[in-house]
């Protein structure tokens, strides 16, 4: 015997019912075929609303009844020839008249009992299954309709009745032994007591109906036809990259369905599992797709089979020193919850016996709080235990897989993935069979958590990186260009999918959760919202995407002020903006500490030397135990360019103006010539080497006369350069007389730092530094005889962008 069950969407329209009939007709039958049918999609909800509104004395239930009638009558008109519609329409109206009379009675007494609600809900399946049976008959097939209430016997627990399998199995086998029709259509979900009172098997109970019939008849297979192609590795509405699971064990399917996988109703599996009957989940609208086969375990591609979650969870914690060593607290807790019919989903207890924590549905938390506090009223009064602690707005996420017990590190991988993305775990549970690891987290993190876990367990080939960019000037523009050119390479060679989720400048900001098109980022940004820094930061946090990185290409102190907020939310920060790391030491250290605490990266290689690996080289030496003795460096490409061109016969004013015209200096060259930028850089290097220094601790031996520095504007500054031309010529001549060259040098030596113009001889590595290059000399305990030298282009949008690019990749590698 074959048993096929079709869900609500599978019979939700004329076209869907025709598709169902086509599937059934195409089957090669092996004996009788039982076809179990759900109510048309949306009808059960409308029926429940009808009952509730009638019970509240609200006449709006009549409008819903009209909608239900119109849905079914329109379906008949679309399914059947006009010549046979009259009789069919009459039959449906007769059923709907009974429904209306029932609701009218409830409206009159303004009381809706569970028994009446079960009766009301039964009409959805009764009508849809009857329509399918009639369609099969009119298609020339030997089909009959059978009321499931005459086959499935239950107790009188209305709303969620328990099946009496002894009576039910006898009634089913007796019926099918004498059944001549090839196709028997049954309404799912509904059943009846011994006294013929209508009961229901719980939402999703049509699956259960099919399983009960399949088990009773020892069917070859139970097929569940729905609107998806099988069970998925995760909910595709939350995890777009979820994939279908071809094969899964009964135990795994039960775990996943318990933890929120809605493809199959949890009780469905037990009856057929006891008989080892396979369950095949198929897609009505893509019948050629393989779907998911549930049977005894087979080979698995991954140690984890699926990831799921339960939303709207509350945690109850009973704790107190009076619980330690005293037996019976757990029993009393669970007995109290049982009295109020509170279902416990998750349990965890501290080994010290100081506390017990359970997870329940949020809808039950108030009655759970009341009954538990009442149960332990004396202990609470005596202060031996605390009143029950209730936490809401939580959810459970779980990974499920039979093969997890055969692989080391599954728990570490699970919690590590959550931790790296700043997802706080409130409670954990793992079964002794090692088929399930569960964690309770904030409900706001559920989408992120599921994606993080899916990436960790199923997407080893590609890791997603979500980037938010502030600043689209020279450096920012080059960065976006480089990212666009390297996107495919990163995916193919590094298994890294880099998505630019947001771009902003001082005027506009543009977000796209699926990622912006970098080939036309300027056009996309132009259509964005007006820039609001606070709103930008709030949206980055609210999107709560995994592996998030904020990139600051600006020189804004306001943008730098956001770093702490981002790091606290587990969002990595990559910046070429020197303000944060050269501000007060407490701010610098605070950001570093936040990065460690919340498992985020705080990377700023381009603060010193643009794209040169200066900070990373320094970090590697310090981390490996080396001690920095001195740092000597030329850290300003602008100043190096100026003094390389300030040679005999040159006018200092003209050299500075040429550097400004070439874009090597800031619009106000005094920013470069004052040495303040170099002070920031040596301060950052000193701090990274372990020194506790402030900006005012650095000595600035300025070569500029005060009149130049204090000029009222840039034209006045250039005038002062002309006035003080002899001063600059004297500096140049003094160096030339010794056969040396002028270099603006930053130095750090055992806790002391300084910057200033120096005369450098030919034997020194700084002497031969040309163009706008930078150079850094590290003398350490290991590099004492000869310093370690980092040298190269230290300025320019391209190399700075490449340094930022490298830091972005470093956040996940």
C-alpha positions in Angstrom: 0.0 0.0 0.0 1.1 3.6 -0.7 0.2 6.6 1.4 0.4 10.1 0.0 -0.3 13.2 2.0 -0.8 16.6 0.4 -0.4 19.8 2.4 -2.5 23.0 2.4 -0.5 24.8 -0.3 -0.7 21.6 -2.5 -4.5 22.0 -2.5 -4.6 25.8 -2.1 -5.9 26.6 -5.6 -7.6 25.1 -8.7 -4.2 24.7 -10.4 -2.7 23.1 -7.3 -5.5 20.5 -7.0 -5.1 19.7 -10.7 -1.4 19.2 -10.1 -2.2 16.8 -7.2 -4.5 14.8 -9.4 -1.9 14.6 -12.1 0.7 13.3 -9.6 -1.7 10.7 -8.2 -2.8 9.5 -11.7 0.9 9.1 -12.8 1.7 6.7 -10.0 2.3 3.0 -10.5 0.2 1.7 -7.8 1.1 -1.2 -5.5 -2.3 -2.1 -4.1 -4.6 0.6 -2.6 -3.5 4.1 -2.4 -4.5 6.3 0.6 -4.5 10.0 -0.1 -4.5 12.3 2.9 -5.4 15.9 2.4 -5.0 19.1 4.5 -7.3 22.0 4.4 -6.8 24.6 1.7 -4.0 27.0 2.7 -5.2 29.7 5.0 -8.6 28.1 5.7 -7.8 26.7 9.1 -6.7 30.1 10.3 -9.9 31.6 9.1 -12.0 28.9 10.8 -10.2 29.5 14.1 -10.9 33.3 13.7 -14.6 32.6 13.0 -14.9 30.6 16.2 -13.0 33.2 18.3 -15.0 36.1 16.9 -18.3 34.3 17.4 -17.2 33.4 21.0 -16.5 37.1 21.6 -19.9 38.1 20.3 -18.5 39.9 17.2 -20.5 39.6 14.0 -17.3 39.9 11.8 -17.3 36.0 11.8 -19.9 36.2 9.1 -17.6 38.0 6.8 -15.0 35.3 7.2 -17.6 32.6 6.6 -18.4 34.3 3.3 -14.7 34.4 2.4 -14.4 30.6 3.2 -17.5 29.9 1.1 -16.3 32.0 -1.9 -12.9 30.2 -1.8 -14.5 26.8 -2.1 -17.2 27.6 -4.6 -14.7 29.4 -6.8 -12.5 26.3 -6.7 -15.4 24.1 -7.8 -16.1 26.4 -10.7 -12.5 26.2 -11.8 -12.1 22.5 -11.3 -15.2 21.0 -12.9 -17.3 21.3 -16.1 -20.3 23.5 -15.7 -22.6 20.5 -16.4 -21.7 18.9 -13.0 -21.1 22.0 -10.9 -24.7 22.4 -9.6 -24.7 19.2 -7.5 -21.2 19.9 -6.2 -22.0 23.5 -5.2 -25.0 22.3 -3.4 -23.0 19.7 -1.4 -20.5 22.3 -0.3 -23.2 24.9 0.6 -24.9 22.2 2.7 -21.6 21.7 4.7 -21.1 25.4 5.0 -24.6 25.9 6.3 -23.8 23.5 9.1 -20.7 25.5 9.9 -22.7 28.7 9.9 -25.3 27.2 12.3 -22.5 26.1 14.6 -20.9 29.6 14.7 -24.3 31.2 15.1 -24.9 29.1 18.2 -21.5 30.1 19.6 -22.3 33.7 18.9 -25.6 33.5 20.8 -24.0 32.1 24.0 -20.7 34.0 23.5 -18.7 31.0 24.5 -16.2 29.0 22.5 -15.2 25.6 24.0 -12.3 23.5 22.8 -14.8 20.9 21.7 -16.7 23.4 19.5 -13.4 24.8 18.1 -12.4 21.3 17.0 -15.7 20.8 15.3 -15.3 24.2 13.5 -11.7 23.4 12.4 -12.7 20.0 11.0 -14.6 21.7 8.1 -11.4 22.7 6.3 -10.1 19.1 5.8 -13.6 17.7 5.2 -14.2 20.1 2.3 -10.8 20.0 0.7 -10.5 16.2 0.8 -14.0 15.8 -0.6 -13.1 18.1 -3.5 -10.0 16.1 -4.3 -12.0 12.9 -4.3 -14.6 14.3 -6.6 -11.9 15.6 -9.0 -10.3 12.2 -9.1 -13.6 10.6 -9.9 -14.4 13.0 -12.7 -10.9 12.3 -14.0 -11.9 8.7 -14.6 -10.1 7.2 -11.5 -11.6 4.7 -9.1 -11.7 6.9 -6.1 -13.8 7.2 -2.9 -13.9 9.5 0.0 -13.7 8.3 3.6 -14.2 10.3 6.8 -11.1 9.9 9.0 -13.3 10.3 12.1 -14.6 6.8 11.4 -11.1 5.4 11.4 -9.0 7.2 14.0 -10.1 6.9 17.6 -8.8 9.3 20.3 -9.5 10.4 23.8 -11.5 13.5 24.6 -8.5 15.9 24.8 -9.9 18.4 22.4 -7.4 20.5 20.5 -4.6 17.9 20.8 -6.2 14.5 21.1 -4.2 11.3 21.9 -4.7 8.4 19.6 -6.0 5.0 20.8 -3.8 2.9 18.5 -5.4 -0.4 19.3 -8.9 0.7 18.2 -7.5 2.9 15.4 -5.3 0.2 13.8 -8.2 -2.3 13.9 -10.6 0.2 12.2 -8.1 1.1 9.5 -7.1 -2.4 8.6 -10.8 -3.6 8.6 -11.8 -0.8 6.3 -9.0 -1.2 3.7 -9.3 -5.0 3.6 -12.8 -4.6 2.2 -12.1 -1.5 0.1 -12.6 -1.9 -3.6 -11.7 1.5 -4.8 -8.1 2.0 -6.0 -7.8 5.5 -4.4 -9.1 6.4 -1.0 -9.1 10.1 -0.1 -9.1 10.9 3.6 -9.3 14.3 5.5 -6.2 14.8 7.6 -6.0 16.4 11.1 -9.4 15.1 12.3 -10.4 12.2 14.4 -13.2 11.3 16.9 -13.8 9.9 20.3 -15.6 6.6 21.0 -18.7 8.7 21.4 -18.2 10.1 17.9 -17.3 13.6 19.1 -15.0 15.4 16.6 -11.4 15.8 17.8 -8.2 17.1 16.2 -4.6 15.9 16.3 -2.9 19.3 16.7 -1.7 21.8 14.0 0.2 19.9 11.4 -1.9 16.8 12.3 -2.5 15.9 8.7 1.0 14.5 8.5 0.2 12.5 11.6 -3.0 11.1 10.0 -1.0 9.9 7.1 1.6 8.3 9.4 -1.1 6.5 11.4 -2.7 5.0 8.2 0.8 4.0 6.8 1.8 2.3 10.0 -1.5 0.5 10.4 -1.3 -0.8 6.8 2.5 -1.4 6.9 2.8 0.7 3.8 5.8 0.6 1.5 6.4 4.3 1.9 4.8 7.4 3.3 5.1 10.4 1.0 4.6 13.9 2.3 3.9 16.3 -0.5 4.4 20.0 0.3 5.7 23.2 -1.3 9.4 22.7 -0.7 11.8 20.1 -2.1 12.4 18.3 1.1 13.9 19.2 4.5 16.6 21.9 4.2 19.9 22.3 6.1 18.3 25.5 7.6 15.2 27.6 7.1 15.7 29.1 3.6 13.7 32.2 4.6 16.5 33.0 7.1 19.4 31.3 5.5 19.2 31.9 1.7 22.1 29.5 1.0 20.4 26.5 2.7 20.4 23.3 0.7 18.1 20.3 0.5 19.0 17.2 2.6 18.7 14.1 0.4 18.7 11.5 3.2 18.2 11.8 6.9 17.6 9.4 9.7 14.4 9.1 11.7 16.1 10.4 14.8 17.6 13.4 13.0 14.3 14.3 11.4 12.6 14.2 14.8 15.2 16.4 16.3 15.0 19.0 13.5 11.2 19.0 13.6 11.2 19.4 17.3 13.5 22.4 16.9 11.3 24.2 14.5 11.7 22.6 11.1 8.1 22.9 9.8 8.3 20.6 6.8 7.1 17.7 8.9 4.9 17.6 12.1 7.0 16.0 14.9 4.6 13.2 16.0 4.4 12.0 12.4 7.7 10.1 12.6 7.1 7.8 15.5 4.4 5.5 14.1 6.3 4.8 10.8 9.7 4.7 12.5 8.4 1.8 14.7 7.6 -0.1 11.5 10.7 1.2 9.7 8.6 2.7 6.9 10.5 5.3 4.9 9.1 8.9 4.7 9.7 10.7 1.5 9.2 14.5 1.5 8.4 15.7 -2.0 7.5 19.0 -3.7 4.0 19.1 -5.4 5.1 21.9 -7.6 8.5 20.3 -8.6 7.6 16.6 -8.5 10.9 15.6 -10.3 13.0 17.0 -7.5 14.4 14.2 -5.3 13.3 15.7 -2.0 14.3 14.1 1.3 14.1 10.4 2.2 13.8 9.7 5.9 14.9 6.2 6.8 17.5 4.3 8.7 20.7 6.3 8.7 23.0 6.2 5.7 26.2 7.9 4.5 26.3 11.6 5.2 28.3 14.4 3.5 28.6 16.5 6.6 28.8 15.6 10.3 25.9 18.0 10.9 22.7 17.2 9.1 20.7 20.4 9.7 20.4 23.5 11.7 17.1 24.8 13.2 15.6 27.0 15.9 12.6 27.7 18.0 11.5 31.3 18.4 9.6 33.0 21.3 11.4 31.2 24.1 11.5 32.1 27.7 14.1 30.9 30.3 13.0 30.0 33.8 15.8 29.8 36.4 15.3 28.4 39.9 18.3 29.1 42.0 19.5 29.4 45.6 22.0 28.1 48.1 19.2 26.1 49.8 18.9 23.8 46.8 22.5 22.4 47.2 22.4 18.8 48.4 18.7 18.7 48.9 16.8 16.1 46.8 13.5 16.8 45.3 13.8 20.3 43.9 13.8 19.2 40.3 10.8 16.9 40.8 8.8 19.7 42.4 9.7 22.1 39.7 8.6 19.8 36.9 5.5 18.6 38.7 4.5 22.3 39.1 5.0 23.0 35.4 3.1 19.8 34.6 0.1 20.9 36.6 -0.2 23.9 34.3 0.5 21.9 31.2 3.7 23.9 30.5 5.8 22.1 28.0 9.6 22.1 28.8 11.7 22.4 25.7 15.2 22.6 27.1 16.8 21.7 30.5 20.2 22.6 32.0 21.4 22.3 35.5 24.6 23.5 37.1 26.8 20.8 38.5 26.9 22.6 41.9 23.1 22.0 42.1 22.8 25.7 42.8 20.4 26.3 39.9 18.1 24.7 37.4 17.2 26.4 34.1 14.5 25.3 31.7 13.3 26.7 28.4 9.6 27.0 27.7 7.3 28.8 25.1 7.1 32.5 25.9 3.3 32.2 25.9 3.5 30.0 29.0 5.8 32.2 31.1 3.3 34.0 33.2 1.5 30.9 34.4 4.8 29.1 34.9 6.1 32.0 37.1 2.9 31.9 39.2 2.8 28.1 39.7 6.5 27.8 40.5 6.6 30.7 43.0 3.5 29.2 44.6 5.2 25.8 44.8 8.3 27.2 46.5 6.6 29.9 48.5 8.0 28.7 51.8 11.6 28.4 50.5 11.3 31.8 49.0 10.0 33.3 52.2 12.9 31.7 54.1 15.3 33.1 51.6 16.6 29.6 50.8 15.9 30.1 47.1 15.1 33.2 45.0 11.8 33.8 43.3 11.7 32.3 39.8 13.8 34.3 37.4 12.1 34.7 34.0 13.8 35.9 30.9 12.0 36.5 27.6 12.8 37.6 24.0 15.0 34.5 23.5 15.2 31.7 21.0 16.9 28.3 20.8 19.2 27.4 17.9 20.4 23.8 17.5 22.7 21.7 15.3 21.6 18.2 14.6 23.4 15.2 13.2 23.9 11.5 13.9 27.6 11.8 12.8 28.5 14.5 15.3 29.6 11.9 17.9 32.2 10.6 15.4 33.8 14.0 14.9 35.9 15.9 17.4 35.4 19.6 18.1 31.8 19.9 17.1 30.9 21.8 20.2 33.9 24.0 19.9 33.1 24.8 16.3 29.5 25.6 17.3 30.2 27.9 20.1 33.3 29.4 18.5 31.3 30.5 15.4 28.7 32.2 17.7 31.4 33.8 19.9 33.4 35.2 16.9 30.2 37.0 15.9 29.4 38.4 19.3 26.4 36.2 19.8 25.8 35.8 23.5 24.8 32.3 24.7 22.4 32.3 27.7 22.1 28.6 28.2 23.3 25.4 26.5 22.2 21.7 26.3 23.6 18.7 24.7 22.1 15.2 24.7 24.2 12.3 25.8 23.7 10.7 22.4 25.6 13.7 20.9 23.0 14.1 18.2 22.1 17.6 19.2 23.8 20.8 20.5 21.4 23.6 21.6 22.0 27.1 22.7 19.6 29.8 23.9 20.3 33.3 22.5 18.6 36.6 22.1 15.9 36.5 19.5 17.4 39.5 17.7 20.5 37.3 16.9 18.6 34.3 15.4 19.1 35.2 11.7 22.8 35.9 12.3 23.3 32.8 14.4 21.7 30.5 11.8 23.8 31.9 9.0 27.0 31.8 11.1 26.4 28.1 12.0 25.4 27.2 8.4 28.6 28.8 7.2 30.6 26.9 9.8 29.2 23.5 9.1 28.0 23.6 5.5 29.9 26.3 3.6 33.6 25.3 3.9 34.1 26.3 0.3 33.1 30.0 0.8 33.0 32.3 3.8 30.9 35.5 3.6 32.3 38.8 4.6 29.9 41.8 5.0 31.6 45.2 4.6 30.4 48.7 5.5 32.4 51.5 4.0 32.6 55.1 5.2 34.4 57.5 2.9 34.6 57.3 -0.9 37.3 59.9 -1.6 40.7 59.1 -3.2 41.4 56.2 -0.9 37.9 54.9 -0.6 37.3 55.0 -4.3 40.5 53.1 -5.0 39.5 50.5 -2.3 36.1 49.9 -4.0 37.8 49.6 -7.3 40.3 47.0 -6.0 37.5 45.0 -4.2 35.5 44.9 -7.4 38.4 43.7 -9.5 39.4 41.0 -6.9 35.9 39.7 -6.0 36.1 36.6 -8.2 39.7 35.9 -7.2 38.8 36.0 -3.5 35.9 33.6 -4.1 37.9 31.2 -6.3 41.2 31.2 -4.5 40.5 32.1 -0.9 36.9 30.9 -0.6 35.8 34.4 0.5 32.7 36.1 -0.7 33.1 39.8 0.0 29.9 41.8 -0.1 29.8 45.6 0.2 26.6 46.1 2.2 26.8 49.9 2.6 28.7 52.8 1.2 28.6 56.3 2.6 30.3 59.7 2.2 29.6 63.1 3.8 26.4 63.5 1.7 24.8 60.1 1.0 24.6 56.6 2.4 23.3 53.5 0.5 22.5 50.1 2.0 21.8 46.8 0.3 21.5 43.6 2.4 22.3 41.5 -0.7 25.3 43.5 -1.5 25.9 46.6 -3.7 27.0 46.3 -7.4 30.6 47.7 -7.3 30.7 48.2 -11.0 28.2 51.1 -10.5 28.7 52.1 -6.9 28.7 55.8 -7.7 25.3 55.6 -9.3 23.9 53.5 -6.4 25.3 55.9 -3.8 23.8 58.8 -5.6 20.3 57.3 -5.1 20.9 56.7 -1.4 19.5 58.4 1.6 21.0 61.6 3.0 23.9 60.8 5.2 23.2 60.7 8.9 26.1 59.2 10.9 23.9 58.1 13.8 21.4 56.4 11.6 24.2 54.8 9.6 25.7 53.3 12.7 22.2 52.1 14.0 21.5 50.4 10.7 24.8 48.6 10.6 24.1 47.2 14.1 20.4 46.5 13.3 21.3 44.4 10.2 23.3 42.2 12.6 25.1 40.3 9.7 27.7 37.7 10.4 31.4 38.5 9.7 30.7 42.3 9.6 33.5 44.8 9.0 33.3 48.6 9.2 35.9 50.4 7.1 36.8 54.0 7.8 38.5 55.8 4.9 37.9 59.2 6.4 39.9 61.6 8.7 36.8 62.3 10.8 36.9 62.3 14.5 33.1 61.7 14.6 33.5 58.6 12.5 36.3 57.4 14.8 34.0 58.0 17.7 31.8 55.1 16.4 34.5 52.4 16.7 33.7 51.4 20.3 30.0 50.9 19.5 30.9 48.7 16.5 33.4 46.6 18.4 30.9 46.1 21.2 28.5 44.5 18.7 31.2 42.2 17.4 31.7 44.3 14.2 35.4 44.5 13.2 36.9 47.9 12.4 39.5 48.6 9.7 40.7 52.1 9.4 43.3 54.4 7.9 42.0 57.2 10.2 44.8 57.9 12.7 42.6 59.9 15.2 41.5 57.0 17.4 44.9 55.4 17.8 46.7 58.7 18.4 44.1 60.1 20.9 44.3 59.6 24.6 46.0 56.3 25.6 42.9 55.3 27.5 40.9 55.5 24.3 43.4 53.6 22.3 43.7 50.8 24.9 39.9 50.7 25.4 39.4 50.0 21.7 42.0 47.2 21.8 40.4 45.7 24.9 36.9 45.8 23.3 38.2 44.0 20.2 39.6 41.2 22.4 36.5 41.1 24.6 34.0 40.8 21.7 36.1 38.7 19.4 36.3 41.5 16.7 39.3 42.8 14.8 40.6 46.3 15.2 43.1 46.8 12.4 44.9 50.0 11.4 48.0 49.0 9.4 47.6 52.0 7.1 47.9 54.5 10.0 51.6 54.2 9.5 53.3 53.7 6.1 50.1 53.4 4.0 50.3 49.9 2.5 53.7 49.0 4.0 53.6 46.1 6.5 55.0 48.2 9.4 52.5 47.6 12.2 52.1 43.9 11.4 55.8 43.4 11.4 56.1 45.1 14.7 53.2 43.1 16.1 54.8 39.8 15.0 58.1 40.7 16.7 56.3 41.7 20.0 54.0 38.7 20.0 57.0 36.3 19.5 58.7 37.8 22.5 61.1 40.2 20.9 61.7 43.6 22.7 61.8 46.9 20.8 64.9 49.0 21.7 64.6 51.8 19.1 62.6 52.8 16.1 63.9 55.2 13.6 61.8 56.2 10.6 60.9 58.5 7.9 57.1 58.3 8.0 55.9 61.2 5.8 55.9 60.7 2.1 55.1 64.4 1.7 58.1 65.6 3.7 60.4 63.1 2.1 59.4 64.3 -1.3 59.9 67.9 -0.3 63.4 67.4 1.1 64.5 65.1 -1.7 63.7 68.0 -4.1 65.1 70.8 -1.8 68.7 70.7 -3.2 71.2 73.3 -4.0 69.7 76.1 -6.1 66.1 75.2 -5.2 63.8 77.6 -3.5 62.0 76.0 -0.5 58.7 77.9 -1.2 58.7 76.5 -4.8 59.4 73.0 -3.7 56.5 73.1 -1.2 54.2 74.5 -3.8 55.1 71.8 -6.3 54.4 69.1 -3.7 51.0 70.7 -3.0 50.2 70.9 -6.7 51.2 67.2 -7.1 48.8 66.3 -4.3 51.6 65.1 -2.0 50.6 67.5 0.8 47.3 68.5 2.4 45.6 71.6 1.0 47.2 73.4 3.9 50.9 72.2 3.7 51.4 73.3 7.3 49.6 70.1 8.4 52.5 68.1 6.9 55.4 70.6 7.6 54.4 71.0 11.3 55.3 67.3 11.9 52.0 66.6 13.8 51.1 63.8 11.4 54.5 62.2 11.9 54.0 62.6 15.7 50.8 60.6 15.5 52.5 57.8 13.5 55.5 57.4 15.9 53.1 57.5 18.8 51.1 54.6 17.3 54.3 52.6 16.7 55.5 53.3 20.3 52.1 52.2 21.7 52.1 49.0 19.6 55.6 48.2 20.9 54.2 48.4 24.5 54.9 52.0 25.5 52.3 54.0 27.4 52.7 57.4 25.8 50.5 60.4 25.1 50.8 62.9 22.3 52.3 65.6 24.6 55.1 63.2 25.6 56.5 63.4 22.0 59.1 66.1 21.5 58.6 68.0 18.2 61.8 69.7 17.0 60.1 72.0 14.5 62.2 73.5 11.7 59.4 75.9 10.7 59.6 79.5 12.1 56.7 80.4 14.2 55.7 83.1 11.7 55.2 80.4 9.1 53.2 78.1 11.3 51.0 80.9 12.6 50.2 82.6 9.3 46.5 83.5 9.0 46.0 81.5 5.8 47.8 79.5 3.1 48.7 82.5 0.9 50.1 84.2 4.0 52.0 81.0 4.8 53.7 81.1 1.4 54.6 84.7 1.9 56.3 83.8 5.1 58.2 81.0 3.4 59.7 83.7 1.1 60.5 85.9 4.0 62.3 83.1 5.8 64.0 81.7 2.7 67.5 82.3 4.2 66.6 80.1 7.2 65.8 77.2 4.9 68.9 77.8 2.8 71.0 77.8 5.9 69.5 74.4 7.0 70.3 73.0 3.5 73.8 74.4 3.4 74.7 73.1 6.8 73.8 69.6 5.7 75.5 69.9 2.3 78.7 71.1 4.0 78.9 67.8 5.8 78.0 65.8 2.7 74.6 64.9 4.3 70.9 65.1 3.3 67.9 66.6 5.2 65.3 64.0 6.4 62.4 64.5 8.7 62.9 61.7 11.2 60.7 60.1 13.8 62.5 58.3 16.7 61.5 56.1 19.6 64.2 55.0 22.1 63.4 53.1 25.3 60.2 55.1 26.2 61.2 58.5 24.7 59.9 59.7 21.3 60.7 62.7 19.1 60.3 64.0 15.6 62.3 66.6 13.7 64.5 67.5 10.8 67.9 65.8 10.8 71.0 65.8 8.7 71.7 62.2 7.6 75.1 60.9 6.3 75.6 58.5 3.4 76.3 55.5 5.6 72.8 55.7 7.1 69.9 53.7 5.5 67.8 56.9 5.6 70.2 58.8 3.3 69.2 56.9 0.2 65.4 57.2 0.6 64.1 58.7 -2.6 60.9 60.2 -3.9 58.0 59.9 -1.4 59.0 56.6 0.1 58.9 55.7 3.8 61.3 53.7 5.8 61.2 52.2 9.3 64.2 50.7 11.1 63.5 48.4 14.1 66.4 47.7 16.4 65.4 44.9 18.8 66.9 42.3 21.1 67.0 40.0 18.1 67.8 42.6 15.5 70.5 44.3 17.6 73.5 44.1 15.2 71.6 45.3 12.2 68.0 46.7 12.3 65.1 45.1 10.5 64.1 47.5 7.7 60.7 48.0 6.1 60.9 50.3 3.1 58.7 51.3 0.2 56.0 53.6 -1.0 54.4 55.2 2.1 51.8 57.5 0.4 49.3 57.4 -2.4 45.7 56.3 -2.7 46.5 53.0 -4.4 48.9 51.7 -1.8 46.8 52.9 1.1 43.7 51.2 -0.4 45.7 48.0 -0.8 46.7 48.2 2.9 43.1 48.6 3.9 42.1 45.7 1.6 44.7 43.5 3.3 43.3 44.4 6.7 39.8 43.6 5.6 40.9 40.1 4.5 42.9 39.7 7.7 39.7 40.1 9.8 38.6 36.6 8.7 41.9 34.9 8.0 
